[in-house]
Amino acid sequence: MHQRLGKVVTYVNSKCRSMKNFILLLFLLLSARLLSQTVNPNVEFAGNKIQVLQAKENGTQVTGKLTTGEIIKTGCDHGACYFRIDYKGRSIEQNIGDAIAKMTIYEYDFGGDGDNEIVAVNSLFETSYIFIYSYSKGIIKKLFEKEILFYRIVLKKDHIEYYMPGGLGQVWNYYQGRFWEMNPVDEKKFIVK
């Protein structure tokens, strides 16, 4: 009787260990899946872009160099993240949100005039943002900011196309140093009689 009871206990213990191992494996897989939920935006460039730097987490100071020779740095301080450009002994700083999970900064010529604009794509854990700045000789100006989630964005020479799950959602044209939103117009309103 004791021998039979010992076999039953051993069988039950091995089943419990197998169940514990299964639950542990399931927990690890789910944890890895949740931690990898960083939104990766689908940003495409038509034409030449120059990747200046890529930062991968908060607090990490990453340094790059613009084509004009200025040093550009990223960082976070007191709950605000930024990129900073050093120009002739002074720093120009732009806020890019309260966190960085993965941020890439590019130079891209929207106007086709040889002046590169700065494009920053900041991917957080639940969403992503795109920022576009004009920059020249220590002067920076924000031209565009948009929460883009994981939708497809196409940056072209003179405009930005924003694709939602159903197709093309919005278009912003770059004209005279600014982005303008293009809206469809009802042609019937403009019929001359």
N, C-alpha and C positions, 0 to 999 in steps of 0.2 A: 504494500500500500504506500509506504514511504517513498519507494523508488518511483512509482507511478506519479505520485504527487510532485516529486522533484522534477520529472519530465514535463509536467503541465506547467509548473512555475517557470522552468527554463524556456518553454515555448512562449508563454505570456510575456516574459521579460524580453525575449528577442523581438516579438511583435511590437512591444512598447518602444524599444530602441529604434526599430525601423520607422515607426510612426513619428518619433521625435526627430529622427534624421530627415524625414520627409518634410515635416513642419519647418525645421530649421532651413532646409534648402529652399522651400517656398518663400519663407520670410526674407532670406538673402536675395532671392530673385526679385521680389517685389520692392525691396529697399533699393536695389541697384536701379530698377526701372524708375522709381520715384526720384532718385537723385539725378538721374540723367534727363530729367524733364526740362532742361534748359531749352528755351525756344531758339531755334536756329532760323533766322530770317533768310528768305530766298532773294537776295539782292544781286542783280546782274548789272554789268556795265557794258554798254555798246561802245567800243572804242578803247583807247588806252587809259588805264588807271595806274596809279602808283601807290602801292601799299606803303604807308609811312611807319606804322607800328601796329602791334596787337597786344592788348592787355587781357589777362585771363582771370583775374580775381581782384577783389577789393584790397586796398592797401598796398598793392604791388606797384612800385614806381617803375614804369617802362618808359624808355627814352627812344626817340626816333629823330630823323632829320628831314626837313622839308626840302624840296628841290631848290628853294631860294637860299638854303644854307642854315636857316634858323633851327634851333633845337626845340623839339616838342616832347612834352612829358605828360604822363597820366598819373593820377593818384586820387586818394580819398582822404578827407579830413573832416571830422565832426559830423558825419552823416551826409556829406555832400561829395560827389565825385566830379572830377574836372579833367580837362586837358589844359596845359599851360605852354605858351610859346615864349621863348626868350629872344628878345630883339634888342640889340645894342644896350645891354645892361638893365633892361626892364622886362617885367613879365606881364603877359596878357593872358588872362585866365577865363575859361568858359565852362560853366556848369553843364554836366551831361547826365544828371540824375542823382539818385541817392545810393546807387550800387552799380557795380560792374561784375558781371559773371564772365562775359567775353565781349570785348570791344575792339573794333578794327577801325583805324583811321586811314583814309585814302586821300589822294589829290586827284581831281578830275576836272577837266576843262568843259564846262557846260556851254559856254558861249562860243567856243571855237575861235577865241581871240588870243590864245596863248596864256591867259591868266587862269591858273588852276584854282578851283574852289576846294575847300576842305569838306570831306564827307566823313562823318562819324556814325558808325552803326553800333549801338550799345544793346547787347542781348542780355536781358535779365532772366530770372528763373521762370516767369510767367508771361513775359511779353518782350518786345524789342522796339527800339526807337531809332529813327534816322534823323540826323541833324546835318544841315548844310550851311556852311559859312563862306563868305567872301573874305579873303585875307590879302593884305598887301602892306609891306613895310611897317609892321607893328600895329596895324589897324585891322580889327576883325568885326564883322557884322553878321548876325544870324539872318539867314535868308529863308530857312525852311526847317520845320520840325514836325514829325508825324509818328504816331504809334503805329507800327506796322505788323505787330503780332508775328505770324510765320508766313504771311501772304507774299506773293511774288511782286517784286519791285524791279522795274527796268529803268536804269538811268541812261539816257541818251544825250546826244550833243546839246539839244535845246529843250528837252523836256523830261519829265518823270512820268512813268506809267505805273499805276497801282492796280494790281489784279486781285480781285476777291475770288472766293470759290466759284462764283457764277460767271467769271470772266472779267473783262476790263471794267474797273470800278470808277477811277478818276484819272485825270491827266492834269499835270501842272506844267505850263510852258514857262521857259526861262526867257525873259525879254527885258532889256535895258537894266540888267543887274538885279532883277527880282523874279520870283516865281508867281505866276498867275494861274488860278484854277480855271479850267475850261469846263463850261457847262453847256449841255445841249440846248438849243433854242428851237421853239416851235416856229417853223417857217410860215405857218398860216397867219401869224401875228404881223408879219412884215410884207404882206401882199399889198402892192399899190394898185388902187382902182382908178 
